Amino acid sequence: MYKNRGPDGRYNICGIRVAELRKSKTPKLSQRGLADLLQINGLDVDKNAIQRIESGERFVTDIELKALAQVLDVPPEVLLES
């Protein structure tokens, strides 16, 4: 097992919550839509990066976590809840 993976094999713990929060938006927010909002807020990510974050295949930096929380309108701690 890689040292930087969680016990479930994921590279992050926020991806599941990001997907849940994104899908709970009204109207529903697509991965591309989330990437677009993040880009508007100065974070250079694309739809593929969002997919990899949500599936746990990509690390999430503290800067990205803060931007995701801001765009999803939740405190950063919410993204870290399992």
PDB file of N, CA, C and O in Angstrom:
ATOM      1  N   MET A   1       0.841  -1.181   0.000  1.00  0.00           N
ATOM      2  CA  MET A   1       0.000   0.000   0.000  1.00  0.00           C
ATOM      3  C   MET A   1       0.884   1.241   0.000  1.00  0.00           C
ATOM      4  O   MET A   1       1.893   1.297   0.703  1.00  0.00           O
ATOM      5  N   TYR A   2       0.494   2.237  -0.799  1.00  0.00           N
ATOM      6  CA  TYR A   2       1.230   3.494  -0.842  1.00  0.00           C
ATOM      7  C   TYR A   2       1.005   4.275   0.441  1.00  0.00           C
ATOM      8  O   TYR A   2      -0.083   4.242   1.015  1.00  0.00           O
ATOM      9  N   LYS A   3       2.042   4.978   0.889  1.00  0.00           N
ATOM     10  CA  LYS A   3       1.949   5.734   2.129  1.00  0.00           C
ATOM     11  C   LYS A   3       0.929   6.861   2.050  1.00  0.00           C
ATOM     12  O   LYS A   3       0.346   7.233   3.068  1.00  0.00           O
ATOM     13  N   ASN A   4       0.705   7.408   0.866  1.00  0.00           N
ATOM     14  CA  ASN A   4      -0.171   8.560   0.727  1.00  0.00           C
ATOM     15  C   ASN A   4      -1.606   8.209   0.369  1.00  0.00           C
ATOM     16  O   ASN A   4      -2.380   9.078  -0.033  1.00  0.00           O
ATOM     17  N   ARG A   5      -1.954   6.971   0.510  1.00  0.00           N
ATOM     18  CA  ARG A   5      -3.344   6.554   0.264  1.00  0.00           C
ATOM     19  C   ARG A   5      -4.005   6.243   1.590  1.00  0.00           C
ATOM     20  O   ARG A   5      -3.361   5.803   2.541  1.00  0.00           O
ATOM     21  N   GLY A   6      -5.296   6.481   1.630  1.00  0.00           N
ATOM     22  CA  GLY A   6      -6.055   6.136   2.820  1.00  0.00           C
ATOM     23  C   GLY A   6      -6.295   4.641   2.872  1.00  0.00           C
ATOM     24  O   GLY A   6      -5.924   3.919   1.947  1.00  0.00           O
ATOM     25  N   PRO A   7      -6.913   4.169   3.949  1.00  0.00           N
ATOM     26  CA  PRO A   7      -7.180   2.739   4.084  1.00  0.00           C
ATOM     27  C   PRO A   7      -8.101   2.191   2.990  1.00  0.00           C
ATOM     28  O   PRO A   7      -8.117   0.990   2.721  1.00  0.00           O
ATOM     29  N   ASP A   8      -8.860   3.084   2.368  1.00  0.00           N
ATOM     30  CA  ASP A   8      -9.760   2.663   1.295  1.00  0.00           C
ATOM     31  C   ASP A   8      -9.101   2.760  -0.089  1.00  0.00           C
ATOM     32  O   ASP A   8      -9.748   2.506  -1.105  1.00  0.00           O
ATOM     33  N   GLY A   9      -7.799   3.132  -0.123  1.00  0.00           N
ATOM     34  CA  GLY A   9      -7.070   3.209  -1.376  1.00  0.00           C
ATOM     35  C   GLY A   9      -7.223   4.534  -2.106  1.00  0.00           C
ATOM     36  O   GLY A   9      -6.680   4.700  -3.199  1.00  0.00           O
ATOM     37  N   ARG A  10      -7.944   5.472  -1.529  1.00  0.00           N
ATOM     38  CA  ARG A  10      -8.169   6.771  -2.165  1.00  0.00           C
ATOM     39  C   ARG A  10      -7.016   7.728  -1.851  1.00  0.00           C
ATOM     40  O   ARG A  10      -6.376   7.630  -0.804  1.00  0.00           O
ATOM     41  N   TYR A  11      -6.771   8.648  -2.773  1.00  0.00           N
ATOM     42  CA  TYR A  11      -5.739   9.665  -2.579  1.00  0.00           C
ATOM     43  C   TYR A  11      -6.266  10.899  -1.862  1.00  0.00           C
ATOM     44  O   TYR A  11      -5.488  11.792  -1.527  1.00  0.00           O
ATOM     45  N   ASN A  12      -7.555  10.968  -1.623  1.00  0.00           N
ATOM     46  CA  ASN A  12      -8.123  12.091  -0.882  1.00  0.00           C
ATOM     47  C   ASN A  12      -9.323  11.617  -0.077  1.00  0.00           C
ATOM     48  O   ASN A  12      -9.866  10.539  -0.318  1.00  0.00           O
ATOM     49  N   ILE A  13      -9.729  12.441   0.884  1.00  0.00           N
ATOM     50  CA  ILE A  13     -10.918  12.104   1.670  1.00  0.00           C
ATOM     51  C   ILE A  13     -12.088  13.033   1.363  1.00  0.00           C
ATOM     52  O   ILE A  13     -13.176  12.867   1.916  1.00  0.00           O
ATOM     53  N   CYS A  14     -11.871  14.003   0.489  1.00  0.00           N
ATOM     54  CA  CYS A  14     -12.935  14.966   0.207  1.00  0.00           C
ATOM     55  C   CYS A  14     -13.728  14.653  -1.057  1.00  0.00           C
ATOM     56  O   CYS A  14     -14.805  15.214  -1.256  1.00  0.00           O
ATOM     57  N   GLY A  15     -13.226  13.781  -1.903  1.00  0.00           N
ATOM     58  CA  GLY A  15     -13.864  13.540  -3.198  1.00  0.00           C
ATOM     59  C   GLY A  15     -15.298  13.073  -3.118  1.00  0.00           C
ATOM     60  O   GLY A  15     -16.139  13.516  -3.900  1.00  0.00           O
ATOM     61  N   ILE A  16     -15.586  12.198  -2.202  1.00  0.00           N
ATOM     62  CA  ILE A  16     -16.957  11.692  -2.061  1.00  0.00           C
ATOM     63  C   ILE A  16     -17.906  12.825  -1.694  1.00  0.00           C
ATOM     64  O   ILE A  16     -18.999  12.933  -2.250  1.00  0.00           O
ATOM     65  N   ARG A  17     -17.483  13.674  -0.751  1.00  0.00           N
ATOM     66  CA  ARG A  17     -18.317  14.810  -0.336  1.00  0.00           C
ATOM     67  C   ARG A  17     -18.456  15.830  -1.465  1.00  0.00           C
ATOM     68  O   ARG A  17     -19.528  16.408  -1.644  1.00  0.00           O
ATOM     69  N   VAL A  18     -17.393  16.055  -2.224  1.00  0.00           N
ATOM     70  CA  VAL A  18     -17.472  16.976  -3.353  1.00  0.00           C
ATOM     71  C   VAL A  18     -18.552  16.498  -4.318  1.00  0.00           C
ATOM     72  O   VAL A  18     -19.389  17.288  -4.755  1.00  0.00           O
ATOM     73  N   ALA A  19     -18.538  15.208  -4.653  1.00  0.00           N
ATOM     74  CA  ALA A  19     -19.538  14.652  -5.570  1.00  0.00           C
ATOM     75  C   ALA A  19     -20.947  14.790  -4.995  1.00  0.00           C
ATOM     76  O   ALA A  19     -21.872  15.176  -5.709  1.00  0.00           O
ATOM     77  N   GLU A  20     -21.116  14.477  -3.712  1.00  0.00           N
ATOM     78  CA  GLU A  20     -22.440  14.587  -3.088  1.00  0.00           C
ATOM     79  C   GLU A  20     -22.952  16.021  -3.120  1.00  0.00           C
ATOM     80  O   GLU A  20     -24.101  16.270  -3.484  1.00  0.00           O
ATOM     81  N   LEU A  21     -22.101  16.950  -2.740  1.00  0.00           N
ATOM     82  CA  LEU A  21     -22.511  18.355  -2.711  1.00  0.00           C
ATOM     83  C   LEU A  21     -22.776  18.893  -4.112  1.00  0.00           C
ATOM     84  O   LEU A  21     -23.728  19.645  -4.321  1.00  0.00           O
ATOM     85  N   ARG A  22     -21.942  18.513  -5.062  1.00  0.00           N
ATOM     86  CA  ARG A  22     -22.136  18.959  -6.444  1.00  0.00           C
ATOM     87  C   ARG A  22     -23.475  18.484  -6.978  1.00  0.00           C
ATOM     88  O   ARG A  22     -24.210  19.254  -7.597  1.00  0.00           O
ATOM     89  N   LYS A  23     -23.796  17.215  -6.742  1.00  0.00           N
ATOM     90  CA  LYS A  23     -25.039  16.634  -7.253  1.00  0.00           C
ATOM     91  C   LYS A  23     -26.273  17.158  -6.518  1.00  0.00           C
ATOM     92  O   LYS A  23     -27.383  17.107  -7.049  1.00  0.00           O
ATOM     93  N   SER A  24     -26.079  17.663  -5.294  1.00  0.00           N
ATOM     94  CA  SER A  24     -27.227  18.150  -4.515  1.00  0.00           C
ATOM     95  C   SER A  24     -27.613  19.581  -4.873  1.00  0.00           C
ATOM     96  O   SER A  24     -28.648  20.073  -4.422  1.00  0.00           O
ATOM     97  N   LYS A  25     -26.790  20.255  -5.680  1.00  0.00           N
ATOM     98  CA  LYS A  25     -27.104  21.625  -6.079  1.00  0.00           C
ATOM     99  C   LYS A  25     -28.348  21.641  -6.956  1.00  0.00           C
ATOM    100  O   LYS A  25     -28.626  20.694  -7.691  1.00  0.00           O
ATOM    101  N   THR A  26     -29.092  22.744  -6.860  1.00  0.00           N
ATOM    102  CA  THR A  26     -30.264  22.921  -7.701  1.00  0.00           C
ATOM    103  C   THR A  26     -30.084  24.192  -8.509  1.00  0.00           C
ATOM    104  O   THR A  26     -29.981  25.268  -7.919  1.00  0.00           O
ATOM    105  N   PRO A  27     -30.040  24.119  -9.823  1.00  0.00           N
ATOM    106  CA  PRO A  27     -30.055  22.885 -10.604  1.00  0.00           C
ATOM    107  C   PRO A  27     -28.752  22.105 -10.408  1.00  0.00           C
ATOM    108  O   PRO A  27     -27.725  22.648  -9.998  1.00  0.00           O
ATOM    109  N   LYS A  28     -28.842  20.811 -10.718  1.00  0.00           N
ATOM    110  CA  LYS A  28     -27.690  19.924 -10.534  1.00  0.00           C
ATOM    111  C   LYS A  28     -26.476  20.476 -11.279  1.00  0.00           C
ATOM    112  O   LYS A  28     -26.580  20.916 -12.424  1.00  0.00           O
ATOM    113  N   LEU A  29     -25.333  20.445 -10.611  1.00  0.00           N
ATOM    114  CA  LEU A  29     -24.093  20.981 -11.160  1.00  0.00           C
ATOM    115  C   LEU A  29     -23.270  19.839 -11.754  1.00  0.00           C
ATOM    116  O   LEU A  29     -22.991  18.849 -11.077  1.00  0.00           O
ATOM    117  N   SER A  30     -22.888  19.980 -13.010  1.00  0.00           N
ATOM    118  CA  SER A  30     -22.069  18.950 -13.657  1.00  0.00           C
ATOM    119  C   SER A  30     -20.608  19.105 -13.243  1.00  0.00           C
ATOM    120  O   SER A  30     -20.217  20.124 -12.674  1.00  0.00           O
ATOM    121  N   GLN A  31     -19.813  18.087 -13.534  1.00  0.00           N
ATOM    122  CA  GLN A  31     -18.383  18.172 -13.259  1.00  0.00           C
ATOM    123  C   GLN A  31     -17.767  19.313 -14.067  1.00  0.00           C
ATOM    124  O   GLN A  31     -16.905  20.033 -13.563  1.00  0.00           O
ATOM    125  N   ARG A  32     -18.194  19.479 -15.295  1.00  0.00           N
ATOM    126  CA  ARG A  32     -17.700  20.577 -16.125  1.00  0.00           C
ATOM    127  C   ARG A  32     -18.127  21.921 -15.535  1.00  0.00           C
ATOM    128  O   ARG A  32     -17.344  22.871 -15.517  1.00  0.00           O
ATOM    129  N   GLY A  33     -19.361  21.998 -15.057  1.00  0.00           N
ATOM    130  CA  GLY A  33     -19.845  23.226 -14.437  1.00  0.00           C
ATOM    131  C   GLY A  33     -19.054  23.587 -13.193  1.00  0.00           C
ATOM    132  O   GLY A  33     -18.751  24.758 -12.967  1.00  0.00           O
ATOM    133  N   LEU A  34     -18.715  22.584 -12.380  1.00  0.00           N
ATOM    134  CA  LEU A  34     -17.905  22.818 -11.194  1.00  0.00           C
ATOM    135  C   LEU A  34     -16.512  23.299 -11.591  1.00  0.00           C
ATOM    136  O   LEU A  34     -15.978  24.230 -10.988  1.00  0.00           O
ATOM    137  N   ALA A  35     -15.930  22.669 -12.597  1.00  0.00           N
ATOM    138  CA  ALA A  35     -14.612  23.089 -13.077  1.00  0.00           C
ATOM    139  C   ALA A  35     -14.661  24.528 -13.587  1.00  0.00           C
ATOM    140  O   ALA A  35     -13.736  25.304 -13.345  1.00  0.00           O
ATOM    141  N   ASP A  36     -15.734  24.886 -14.292  1.00  0.00           N
ATOM    142  CA  ASP A  36     -15.887  26.251 -14.792  1.00  0.00           C
ATOM    143  C   ASP A  36     -15.955  27.251 -13.645  1.00  0.00           C
ATOM    144  O   ASP A  36     -15.310  28.298 -13.698  1.00  0.00           O
ATOM    145  N   LEU A  37     -16.731  26.939 -12.610  1.00  0.00           N
ATOM    146  CA  LEU A  37     -16.833  27.833 -11.448  1.00  0.00           C
ATOM    147  C   LEU A  37     -15.484  27.991 -10.752  1.00  0.00           C
ATOM    148  O   LEU A  37     -15.121  29.087 -10.324  1.00  0.00           O
ATOM    149  N   LEU A  38     -14.750  26.893 -10.643  1.00  0.00           N
ATOM    150  CA  LEU A  38     -13.431  26.961 -10.019  1.00  0.00           C
ATOM    151  C   LEU A  38     -12.479  27.823 -10.846  1.00  0.00           C
ATOM    152  O   LEU A  38     -11.685  28.584 -10.292  1.00  0.00           O
ATOM    153  N   GLN A  39     -12.560  27.702 -12.171  1.00  0.00           N
ATOM    154  CA  GLN A  39     -11.714  28.513 -13.038  1.00  0.00           C
ATOM    155  C   GLN A  39     -12.053  29.990 -12.907  1.00  0.00           C
ATOM    156  O   GLN A  39     -11.154  30.832 -12.893  1.00  0.00           O
ATOM    157  N   ILE A  40     -13.325  30.312 -12.812  1.00  0.00           N
ATOM    158  CA  ILE A  40     -13.749  31.704 -12.614  1.00  0.00           C
ATOM    159  C   ILE A  40     -13.163  32.248 -11.316  1.00  0.00           C
ATOM    160  O   ILE A  40     -12.849  33.434 -11.212  1.00  0.00           O
ATOM    161  N   ASN A  41     -13.018  31.362 -10.322  1.00  0.00           N
ATOM    162  CA  ASN A  41     -12.476  31.762  -9.025  1.00  0.00           C
ATOM    163  C   ASN A  41     -10.950  31.611  -8.951  1.00  0.00           C
ATOM    164  O   ASN A  41     -10.374  31.687  -7.866  1.00  0.00           O
ATOM    165  N   GLY A  42     -10.302  31.400 -10.090  1.00  0.00           N
ATOM    166  CA  GLY A  42      -8.848  31.423 -10.143  1.00  0.00           C
ATOM    167  C   GLY A  42      -8.129  30.096  -9.976  1.00  0.00           C
ATOM    168  O   GLY A  42      -6.904  30.071  -9.862  1.00  0.00           O
ATOM    169  N   LEU A  43      -8.871  28.988  -9.960  1.00  0.00           N
ATOM    170  CA  LEU A  43      -8.233  27.678  -9.821  1.00  0.00           C
ATOM    171  C   LEU A  43      -8.274  26.974 -11.175  1.00  0.00           C
ATOM    172  O   LEU A  43      -9.353  26.723 -11.711  1.00  0.00           O
ATOM    173  N   ASP A  44      -7.118  26.659 -11.723  1.00  0.00           N
ATOM    174  CA  ASP A  44      -7.031  26.081 -13.060  1.00  0.00           C
ATOM    175  C   ASP A  44      -7.206  24.562 -13.002  1.00  0.00           C
ATOM    176  O   ASP A  44      -6.231  23.820 -12.881  1.00  0.00           O
ATOM    177  N   VAL A  45      -8.444  24.116 -13.088  1.00  0.00           N
ATOM    178  CA  VAL A  45      -8.765  22.686 -13.144  1.00  0.00           C
ATOM    179  C   VAL A  45      -9.749  22.455 -14.283  1.00  0.00           C
ATOM    180  O   VAL A  45     -10.449  23.374 -14.708  1.00  0.00           O
ATOM    181  N   ASP A  46      -9.795  21.235 -14.765  1.00  0.00           N
ATOM    182  CA  ASP A  46     -10.756  20.909 -15.812  1.00  0.00           C
ATOM    183  C   ASP A  46     -11.693  19.803 -15.343  1.00  0.00           C
ATOM    184  O   ASP A  46     -11.589  19.324 -14.214  1.00  0.00           O
ATOM    185  N   LYS A  47     -12.597  19.410 -16.209  1.00  0.00           N
ATOM    186  CA  LYS A  47     -13.585  18.384 -15.870  1.00  0.00           C
ATOM    187  C   LYS A  47     -12.922  17.071 -15.485  1.00  0.00           C
ATOM    188  O   LYS A  47     -13.397  16.373 -14.589  1.00  0.00           O
ATOM    189  N   ASN A  48     -11.828  16.730 -16.156  1.00  0.00           N
ATOM    190  CA  ASN A  48     -11.133  15.478 -15.848  1.00  0.00           C
ATOM    191  C   ASN A  48     -10.540  15.501 -14.443  1.00  0.00           C
ATOM    192  O   ASN A  48     -10.536  14.480 -13.755  1.00  0.00           O
ATOM    193  N   ALA A  49     -10.042  16.651 -14.015  1.00  0.00           N
ATOM    194  CA  ALA A  49      -9.506  16.776 -12.652  1.00  0.00           C
ATOM    195  C   ALA A  49     -10.619  16.578 -11.628  1.00  0.00           C
ATOM    196  O   ALA A  49     -10.414  15.927 -10.604  1.00  0.00           O
ATOM    197  N   ILE A  50     -11.791  17.137 -11.899  1.00  0.00           N
ATOM    198  CA  ILE A  50     -12.932  16.963 -10.984  1.00  0.00           C
ATOM    199  C   ILE A  50     -13.302  15.483 -10.902  1.00  0.00           C
ATOM    200  O   ILE A  50     -13.547  14.960  -9.815  1.00  0.00           O
ATOM    201  N   GLN A  51     -13.340  14.817 -12.041  1.00  0.00           N
ATOM    202  CA  GLN A  51     -13.673  13.382 -12.055  1.00  0.00           C
ATOM    203  C   GLN A  51     -12.671  12.595 -11.232  1.00  0.00           C
ATOM    204  O   GLN A  51     -13.058  11.705 -10.474  1.00  0.00           O
ATOM    205  N   ARG A  52     -11.402  12.902 -11.365  1.00  0.00           N
ATOM    206  CA  ARG A  52     -10.363  12.180 -10.633  1.00  0.00           C
ATOM    207  C   ARG A  52     -10.398  12.499  -9.139  1.00  0.00           C
ATOM    208  O   ARG A  52     -10.113  11.629  -8.317  1.00  0.00           O
ATOM    209  N   ILE A  53     -10.743  13.731  -8.782  1.00  0.00           N
ATOM    210  CA  ILE A  53     -10.897  14.084  -7.367  1.00  0.00           C
ATOM    211  C   ILE A  53     -12.046  13.282  -6.768  1.00  0.00           C
ATOM    212  O   ILE A  53     -11.902  12.668  -5.711  1.00  0.00           O
ATOM    213  N   GLU A  54     -13.187  13.294  -7.452  1.00  0.00           N
ATOM    214  CA  GLU A  54     -14.370  12.606  -6.928  1.00  0.00           C
ATOM    215  C   GLU A  54     -14.170  11.098  -6.815  1.00  0.00           C
ATOM    216  O   GLU A  54     -14.726  10.464  -5.919  1.00  0.00           O
ATOM    217  N   SER A  55     -13.386  10.526  -7.713  1.00  0.00           N
ATOM    218  CA  SER A  55     -13.152   9.079  -7.670  1.00  0.00           C
ATOM    219  C   SER A  55     -11.997   8.704  -6.742  1.00  0.00           C
ATOM    220  O   SER A  55     -11.724   7.522  -6.530  1.00  0.00           O
ATOM    221  N   GLY A  56     -11.318   9.717  -6.188  1.00  0.00           N
ATOM    222  CA  GLY A  56     -10.221   9.455  -5.261  1.00  0.00           C
ATOM    223  C   GLY A  56      -8.900   9.151  -5.929  1.00  0.00           C
ATOM    224  O   GLY A  56      -7.966   8.703  -5.265  1.00  0.00           O
ATOM    225  N   GLU A  57      -8.798   9.383  -7.228  1.00  0.00           N
ATOM    226  CA  GLU A  57      -7.585   9.084  -7.978  1.00  0.00           C
ATOM    227  C   GLU A  57      -6.595  10.250  -8.006  1.00  0.00           C
ATOM    228  O   GLU A  57      -5.530  10.146  -8.615  1.00  0.00           O
ATOM    229  N   ARG A  58      -6.946  11.364  -7.347  1.00  0.00           N
ATOM    230  CA  ARG A  58      -6.100  12.557  -7.406  1.00  0.00           C
ATOM    231  C   ARG A  58      -5.994  13.194  -6.028  1.00  0.00           C
ATOM    232  O   ARG A  58      -6.970  13.268  -5.282  1.00  0.00           O
ATOM    233  N   PHE A  59      -4.794  13.652  -5.708  1.00  0.00           N
ATOM    234  CA  PHE A  59      -4.600  14.400  -4.466  1.00  0.00           C
ATOM    235  C   PHE A  59      -5.319  15.740  -4.575  1.00  0.00           C
ATOM    236  O   PHE A  59      -5.535  16.243  -5.678  1.00  0.00           O
ATOM    237  N   VAL A  60      -5.689  16.316  -3.443  1.00  0.00           N
ATOM    238  CA  VAL A  60      -6.293  17.647  -3.393  1.00  0.00           C
ATOM    239  C   VAL A  60      -5.430  18.505  -2.475  1.00  0.00           C
ATOM    240  O   VAL A  60      -5.208  18.160  -1.314  1.00  0.00           O
ATOM    241  N   THR A  61      -4.948  19.619  -3.003  1.00  0.00           N
ATOM    242  CA  THR A  61      -4.122  20.511  -2.192  1.00  0.00           C
ATOM    243  C   THR A  61      -5.002  21.361  -1.282  1.00  0.00           C
ATOM    244  O   THR A  61      -6.218  21.425  -1.462  1.00  0.00           O
ATOM    245  N   ASP A  62      -4.387  22.001  -0.320  1.00  0.00           N
ATOM    246  CA  ASP A  62      -5.148  22.869   0.584  1.00  0.00           C
ATOM    247  C   ASP A  62      -5.775  24.035  -0.177  1.00  0.00           C
ATOM    248  O   ASP A  62      -6.880  24.464   0.155  1.00  0.00           O
ATOM    249  N   ILE A  63      -5.092  24.545  -1.178  1.00  0.00           N
ATOM    250  CA  ILE A  63      -5.632  25.637  -1.988  1.00  0.00           C
ATOM    251  C   ILE A  63      -6.871  25.163  -2.744  1.00  0.00           C
ATOM    252  O   ILE A  63      -7.871  25.875  -2.826  1.00  0.00           O
ATOM    253  N   GLU A  64      -6.791  23.955  -3.292  1.00  0.00           N
ATOM    254  CA  GLU A  64      -7.938  23.396  -4.014  1.00  0.00           C
ATOM    255  C   GLU A  64      -9.096  23.120  -3.070  1.00  0.00           C
ATOM    256  O   GLU A  64     -10.251  23.366  -3.416  1.00  0.00           O
ATOM    257  N   LEU A  65      -8.798  22.610  -1.883  1.00  0.00           N
ATOM    258  CA  LEU A  65      -9.847  22.334  -0.900  1.00  0.00           C
ATOM    259  C   LEU A  65     -10.590  23.612  -0.538  1.00  0.00           C
ATOM    260  O   LEU A  65     -11.818  23.627  -0.459  1.00  0.00           O
ATOM    261  N   LYS A  66      -9.838  24.678  -0.318  1.00  0.00           N
ATOM    262  CA  LYS A  66     -10.448  25.963   0.028  1.00  0.00           C
ATOM    263  C   LYS A  66     -11.334  26.468  -1.114  1.00  0.00           C
ATOM    264  O   LYS A  66     -12.445  26.941  -0.874  1.00  0.00           O
ATOM    265  N   ALA A  67     -10.850  26.370  -2.342  1.00  0.00           N
ATOM    266  CA  ALA A  67     -11.626  26.824  -3.500  1.00  0.00           C
ATOM    267  C   ALA A  67     -12.875  25.973  -3.705  1.00  0.00           C
ATOM    268  O   ALA A  67     -13.946  26.502  -4.001  1.00  0.00           O
ATOM    269  N   LEU A  68     -12.742  24.661  -3.549  1.00  0.00           N
ATOM    270  CA  LEU A  68     -13.908  23.780  -3.676  1.00  0.00           C
ATOM    271  C   LEU A  68     -14.975  24.137  -2.642  1.00  0.00           C
ATOM    272  O   LEU A  68     -16.160  24.209  -2.965  1.00  0.00           O
ATOM    273  N   ALA A  69     -14.553  24.357  -1.412  1.00  0.00           N
ATOM    274  CA  ALA A  69     -15.494  24.711  -0.352  1.00  0.00           C
ATOM    275  C   ALA A  69     -16.187  26.032  -0.671  1.00  0.00           C
ATOM    276  O   ALA A  69     -17.392  26.174  -0.464  1.00  0.00           O
ATOM    277  N   GLN A  70     -15.429  26.983  -1.170  1.00  0.00           N
ATOM    278  CA  GLN A  70     -15.989  28.296  -1.491  1.00  0.00           C
ATOM    279  C   GLN A  70     -17.038  28.179  -2.598  1.00  0.00           C
ATOM    280  O   GLN A  70     -18.128  28.740  -2.483  1.00  0.00           O
ATOM    281  N   VAL A  71     -16.714  27.461  -3.657  1.00  0.00           N
ATOM    282  CA  VAL A  71     -17.630  27.313  -4.785  1.00  0.00           C
ATOM    283  C   VAL A  71     -18.866  26.495  -4.398  1.00  0.00           C
ATOM    284  O   VAL A  71     -19.974  26.780  -4.853  1.00  0.00           O
ATOM    285  N   LEU A  72     -18.667  25.477  -3.556  1.00  0.00           N
ATOM    286  CA  LEU A  72     -19.793  24.643  -3.128  1.00  0.00           C
ATOM    287  C   LEU A  72     -20.552  25.259  -1.951  1.00  0.00           C
ATOM    288  O   LEU A  72     -21.551  24.708  -1.489  1.00  0.00           O
ATOM    289  N   ASP A  73     -20.068  26.404  -1.473  1.00  0.00           N
ATOM    290  CA  ASP A  73     -20.724  27.177  -0.417  1.00  0.00           C
ATOM    291  C   ASP A  73     -20.853  26.401   0.897  1.00  0.00           C
ATOM    292  O   ASP A  73     -21.914  26.364   1.519  1.00  0.00           O
ATOM    293  N   VAL A  74     -19.743  25.785   1.295  1.00  0.00           N
ATOM    294  CA  VAL A  74     -19.679  25.069   2.583  1.00  0.00           C
ATOM    295  C   VAL A  74     -18.339  25.392   3.251  1.00  0.00           C
ATOM    296  O   VAL A  74     -17.384  25.772   2.574  1.00  0.00           O
ATOM    297  N   PRO A  75     -18.268  25.242   4.569  1.00  0.00           N
ATOM    298  CA  PRO A  75     -16.964  25.391   5.224  1.00  0.00           C
ATOM    299  C   PRO A  75     -16.039  24.248   4.783  1.00  0.00           C
ATOM    300  O   PRO A  75     -16.516  23.144   4.519  1.00  0.00           O
ATOM    301  N   PRO A  76     -14.734  24.495   4.699  1.00  0.00           N
ATOM    302  CA  PRO A  76     -13.805  23.436   4.275  1.00  0.00           C
ATOM    303  C   PRO A  76     -13.927  22.164   5.108  1.00  0.00           C
ATOM    304  O   PRO A  76     -13.729  21.066   4.590  1.00  0.00           O
ATOM    305  N   GLU A  77     -14.250  22.302   6.390  1.00  0.00           N
ATOM    306  CA  GLU A  77     -14.363  21.123   7.262  1.00  0.00           C
ATOM    307  C   GLU A  77     -15.413  20.142   6.768  1.00  0.00           C
ATOM    308  O   GLU A  77     -15.288  18.935   6.974  1.00  0.00           O
ATOM    309  N   VAL A  78     -16.448  20.658   6.114  1.00  0.00           N
ATOM    310  CA  VAL A  78     -17.518  19.783   5.597  1.00  0.00           C
ATOM    311  C   VAL A  78     -16.969  18.831   4.548  1.00  0.00           C
ATOM    312  O   VAL A  78     -17.413  17.687   4.460  1.00  0.00           O
ATOM    313  N   LEU A  79     -16.018  19.283   3.760  1.00  0.00           N
ATOM    314  CA  LEU A  79     -15.441  18.425   2.715  1.00  0.00           C
ATOM    315  C   LEU A  79     -14.574  17.324   3.305  1.00  0.00           C
ATOM    316  O   LEU A  79     -14.294  16.325   2.643  1.00  0.00           O
ATOM    317  N   LEU A  80     -14.154  17.506   4.539  1.00  0.00           N
ATOM    318  CA  LEU A  80     -13.282  16.505   5.177  1.00  0.00           C
ATOM    319  C   LEU A  80     -14.050  15.489   6.011  1.00  0.00           C
ATOM    320  O   LEU A  80     -13.456  14.553   6.544  1.00  0.00           O
ATOM    321  N   GLU A  81     -15.359  15.662   6.129  1.00  0.00           N
ATOM    322  CA  GLU A  81     -16.160  14.693   6.878  1.00  0.00           C
ATOM    323  C   GLU A  81     -16.298  13.416   6.068  1.00  0.00           C
ATOM    324  O   GLU A  81     -16.487  13.461   4.853  1.00  0.00           O
ATOM    325  N   SER A  82     -16.205  12.282   6.740  1.00  0.00           N
ATOM    326  CA  SER A  82     -16.359  11.023   6.010  1.00  0.00           C
ATOM    327  C   SER A  82     -17.733  10.451   6.188  1.00  0.00           C
ATOM    328  O   SER A  82     -18.036   9.390   5.642  1.00  0.00           O
TER     329      SER A  82
END
